[in-house]
């Protein structure tokens, strides 16, 4: 009976993407008879099994909280809520005491939260939300710490503690600037993130030499997105769309959003090339061509492109083909090679893992999940090295269109015009909103 009760509690679903879940074996402590707050449990015949909808209504109730402590606010549901922002000098135990919890219950809550968060790092501005049953027992404790990360403990058997990522708001921004000396300076002048200078250089590598071919007077318009939490920018801003007007020619670039893997480059309104990325939303971090080697230090030919990505990020086949190699090759570490039509091969290197059950000679469609980003071989950190090799010669993966033309057509007939129209409209409306 007690088991059913706690199982019902444990089934309360946490919202958001779960980063880590850890089960905390304090359940025995919780249900052990240890004084008044727990006594009621033992006679409880009817489990608190409100249906999911009721729970949702209860959970979504707005709780306002001010400077001082508030007493528990009874709701017409099964539990009361209590919230408080941490003040200077307050420990979690002090907060829990203010919520009316006895010493044993406070220890249970502190142990649960403390299993995922170093309680010595609790500081003013963090926030504690409790959901208490009417007998005073907690069923849910949520501690909001830095950058909107929530540590959430659901008490039951077993008690589970979850680290929830912040609920970020994605904001789109646009700005325009005129190039005088360099792209970098032009971005800086218009308060556009200057890191985009690198994104532009990489995407135009092989098409336009931004260092030499810009003479001044060119116009640059940029749309980008940033994730915000209460007016703070969290993480790196990402470029969405760029219009580079040279006077005699106009270039447009649409970067892939998180879901798409395609970068479209247009010149004077006509598609110049579309580059299919082997990973979602990731940024190019190194271009094809001569560069100073990040490990060996000397200038060498970089025969592919690199994408900055997190360890474990999914790697996709950029075109349909036949798996021709899986394994380790010295500097490349763990790698996969796929053979496409017309003696074209693609290589995905430094992987941490190959997707099971991928096998040599297997035929795969474009977009097939083949492996995961890692840092095996000669590598300074997690990234994907991607090569396109045609007749045994490495070619620039972005601008050489033979790979995309070799496929089954699903990628090449993509309607770029719809996407570019939407990007232009967004640029215009965002710039208009700027005044
Ligand atoms: Zn590389």
Boltz pocket constraint, residues with backbone or C-beta under 6 A from the ligand:
constraints:
  - pocket:
      binder: B
      contacts: [[A, 286], [A, 302], [A, 304], [A, 305], [A, 306], [A, 384], [A, 385], [A, 386]]
      max_distance: 6.0
